[in-house]
C-alpha cells in the first residue's frame, strides 16, 4: 500500500503534468478527463486570436515535443519511442518528435546521481567501481 507521502507526491506530479499539457495547448484532453475539476486546478485561458495566428504559432508536433521535454526524461523517452512509429502517427508529428533523438540537453550529473542513488539505496561509489559522469547520449 502506498504511503500518504507517496500518494501526495503522485498527486502533485499529476497536477504538474496537467498544467504542462494545458500550457502547451492540450488542455482539452485534461478537460475531457475532468482533471481540472478533480485536481482543483484553474483552466488556463485559450490563446488569443493574435497568438493563434502570429509568427509564434506552433504545430501540434512541436507543442507535443516541447511538453514532453518540459516534463522530463521519462516523457522524452516516450517521445523518442513514438518518433519511430510512423505507422501510428502523422508524419509531421513523427518528424518533430524525431528531434528528441539527438537534440535534447542532457540532465545535470547531480540530478542523475540523486536519482540513481535513490533507486539503489546507496552511493554510486558503493554500487559501482566506476561511473562516468559524462553522458553517452541524452
Secondary structure, 3 states (H helix, E strand, C coil): CCCHHHHHHHHHHHHHHHHHHHHHHHHHHHHHCCHHHHCCCCCCCCCCHHHHHCCCCCCHHHHHHHHHHHHCHHHHHHHHHHCCCCCCCCHHHHHHHHHHHCCCCCCCHHHHHHHHHHHHCCCHHHHCCCCCCCCCCC
